Amino acid sequence: MKKTRFFGRSIARRWVLEKKLAAAQEEGEKEERWNRLGLQNEFLL
């Protein structure tokens, strides 16, 4: 049971990170000059 919960959480975290990256990329397309700064801030936080 613990293993399934752990894998579930890891998948959820990975999915959330992918959504954040997708949103950051969309914002980057709107404002390319802030794309790198946004991604760096996401990873630093």
Summary of the structure (lengths in Angstrom):
residues: 45
radius of gyration: 14.0
end to end distance: 31.0
largest distance: 46.2
contacts: 94
relative contact order: 0.11
helix: 93%
strand: 0%
